[in-house]
Structure formats: structure tokens, C-alpha cells
Amino acid sequence: MKTKQNVVIKGTKDGLTLHLNDKCAFNELLEELKEKMDAVNGQEHGSIITVTVQAGNRYLLDEDIKEITELISQREHLAVEAVKSNVMTMEEAIRWKEESEVVSYTGRIRSGQVLEVPGDLLLIGDVNPGGTVRAGRNIFVLGTLKGVAHAGCYGDDEAVIAAGRMMPSQLRISRYLNRAPDRYEEEESLETECAYIDDSNQIVVDRLQVLKHLRPDISTFKGGNHVG
Amino acid sequence: MGEAIVITSGKGGVGKTTTSANLGTALALQEKKVCLVDTDIGLRNLDVVMGLENRIIYDLVDVVEGRCKIHQALVKDKRFNDLLYLLPAAQTTDKSAVQPEQMKKLVDELKQDFDYILIDCPAGIEQGYKNAVVGANKAIVVTTPEKSAVRDADRVIGLLEKEEGMEPPKLIINRIRSHMMQQGDMLDVDEVAAHLSIELLGIVADDDEVIKSAHNGEPIAHNPNNRVSIAYRNIARRVLGESVPLQQLEDSKDGFFTRLKKFFGVRS
């Protein structure tokens, strides 16, 4: 006779939530989960119910998640939507932090030099021809961009590139690429511009002001009063 | 304790050797004790430009491999009284004959006896470049106002800036043709300097006399009247810490173009 249940099933308006005990041994947990799943056998009726698994303070390996998902998915009317856990590894946390932070760099990226950051890049300086800047997310260059910029280099189509003077030899966003015109006119690109992927999967260069509407997510400013 | 200055460019044919020979001569004219080191092993020619080719007995590789003492390999320039020496490169082997540590030891040893050690770097950024740079504490980047040369200079500056114990490199723009610059057929001095954004040490005009003097094995810096010679002498004075204004490119006249540009508010 168990005093405490390791698997608690709760129904919400969004479906079922399975709360898993994070203190017991994992195989005990699996056993009980299997029992519970067998128990619901026979109650099957028409519509599919989504299931969210809440693992609490237990760290789940990918294979653990797979095992849990498989156990639940055996019941045809149950679909696992998410397996959540409060815990992440140090490695994941660092990656998460890196991918979401803006890295600033002061200096000039010269021919042959490559600057790569996992998140956003703020370059306070120029990129000379032959130099390359690469970022997992957006690239902002305060100076002149004459070299190559590759935003969203791990496959983020939403990434943008902005530069004080946009005179790149090549722009790349995610897996798309755009070459510069063969020569720049002197008067061109005197104002800050941005590049993004438009609806037809082309990289286009436009006024900086359009960013606010196209990529509102770039703004992380929260709270306070916006005066004016 | 002397200073070791590497003269490099990345691209070949922009005038590293000419600059080494003339800067060395100009520094010697200022009563400094100078040693020129040719690190272009296998393709030496600083000795030819200096007119010292047939006095070579030992070379850099002989020194490094212990076949002779440093002072035995140094070739003295007879035009000076014990001020200018050349350590020639070997012609029979290649760049891999010397390791960076050996070069550093060699340059450190030369620093004891000389005020300035000018290291003439081979073109490229491989072994020869590494050997030339390792012992230096200062660097001069030579470029011409051509896109390809500027691109390579940019690359080399990037590498030099990463070098430990190296002061920020300085720039010499060589072989300037002022009429082409004025017509906009060539990058102008401001453009090159802005692009590379390092301190400009001097500008040198393109002059037939330079080729002639190299042909005769007498560096042009010996000639007190030539404009290129004066440019190199000015550079030498700037190396010594004096503040000397840049040479006027076009002889005297504030040209028609300059006035026209000023009139239209174009930065010249």
C-alpha cells in the first residue's frame, strides 16, 4: 500500500497534466506510470486529449523523456504535448544565456578576421572588406559594414542585420545569401539601414524604421514609461 | 637596448625591401647604429638593393645553425663609418630552415649592439612572415594605393595587432602617383589611411629614380635632393620621435582640382 502517489493526474480545461514525483526512483515512477496508463484502458472515447507532463525538480535525459512519451502515447487518445522540468544542466543554461545575450565588441574587423557570437552582436566599429561577422541571432554594426555579415547563422530566418553604413560585400541571413551591387554610388547608404528576409525569401535592405513592425520581438524593453 | 622594427606588407612588390634599405640608410644618416636583417630566405635581395651582394660570406642560416658568430655574418656598409650593417638571408635553402624561436634569439642578441634592427619581411603570411615578426617590437606596414595591396595590408595589420608585445603598427603609403589620385583613378591617401585606421608614418611618391638607385645598388636616401629621399629621411625622423609634417604631394601649386573640390565642398 503506497502512502504517496508518484504520478498524479489532473484534468484541466487544456487537457491532462501529469505531475510526477521528483523524489522517488525513476524506475518506480515508470512502473506506476505504466500502471496508471493501463488503468485508463477501456475509457477510450473519440477525441484526443493533450497531456502535459510536469516532472518537477527532476532532470530528465532525452531518453527518459522519450520513454515517458512512449508510455503515454500507447493510449491512442492521449497525445503528449510537452514534458516540462524545472531543472536544466549548466551547459544548457550557459548556451541559453549566450544565445539570448547581446555581445558587444569594440574595434575593427579586418580582412581575414572572423568574429562569431552565439546571440546578438553589437559591433562598435567597422567591418573591412574581407572581414566576417557571424551571429546566431541579429547583427548590429554601428560603423560601416563593408565585409560579410551572417546573421541567424544556425538557421534563424527572423534574424536581421543593421549597419550604420550598409556597404557589404555579401549579406547572409540563415541559409539565404545576397550579393552586393558591383559598385556603390557615393551618396548611397548614408543612413542606417537594415537587412531582413522578406516574404519571398529574399534578403532585402530597407530603412531602419521598418524593423519595429517587421520584427517587434527585437524589442526587449519592458515597463517604465515610454514618453513621447 | 635597441628597437626591432619589422617591415611587412602581405602583398609582394609594394616596396618592403626598398623601404628597409632607405629607412636603414636614413637612420644611419641620423647617426644611429642600424642593422638590416633580410628574412626572405631563398629569395634574398636586400643585399642587391644595398649594393652589398658580393661581400657576403656568411648568412642568417649560418648564424642560426652555429656555423659562425653573428658579427662574422654582418656585412658592413662602407658608405658609413661603422653605422650600417646587413645580415643577409641565405639563398640556397628556404624559409623552413629557421624557426621562430631561433629568430627571436637572434634579434634579441642584435638588440644589444644596435639602436635599430630593421627586419625586411618576405611577402605572404606564412613561415617567413612568422620568423620576421617574432623578434620585433614595432611594425611598419607598407602598402601602395591599390585595392589589392590595401586589402592585404588590412589582413596583416589584423595579424600584427594580435601579436604579443607588439606596438600598434604604423603605415607607409608607397608609390603614390599624385595625378592618378587627383583624377580619382586610384585610392587617395586619406582613403587608405581611413580604411586601415592606423597611424600614418609617411607617404612616398612613385619615382623612376628609385628604380635607378636600386639598379645601381645605392639607396636613394643618399641623394639629398630627391623627393623620395626626403620622404624617407622624414620617415626616419618620425621613427626617431620627431614630428614632421607630411610631404606636399604636388610640388607647389594648389591645383585647379583642389580649388574646384573646395569650391564644391568636397573633402580632398
Chai-1 contact restraints between the chains, C-beta under 6 A:
chainA,res_idxA,chainB,res_idxB,connection_type,confidence,min_distance_angstrom,max_distance_angstrom,comment,restraint_id
A,R110,B,D154,contact,1.0,0.0,6.0,A-B,restraint_1
A,R110,B,I157,contact,1.0,0.0,6.0,A-B,restraint_2
A,R110,B,G158,contact,1.0,0.0,6.0,A-B,restraint_3
A,S111,B,R151,contact,1.0,0.0,6.0,A-B,restraint_4
A,S111,B,D154,contact,1.0,0.0,6.0,A-B,restraint_5
A,S111,B,R155,contact,1.0,0.0,6.0,A-B,restraint_6
A,G112,B,R155,contact,1.0,0.0,6.0,A-B,restraint_7
A,G112,B,G158,contact,1.0,0.0,6.0,A-B,restraint_8
A,Q113,B,G158,contact,1.0,0.0,6.0,A-B,restraint_9
A,N128,B,D154,contact,1.0,0.0,6.0,A-B,restraint_10
A,G130,B,R151,contact,1.0,0.0,6.0,A-B,restraint_11
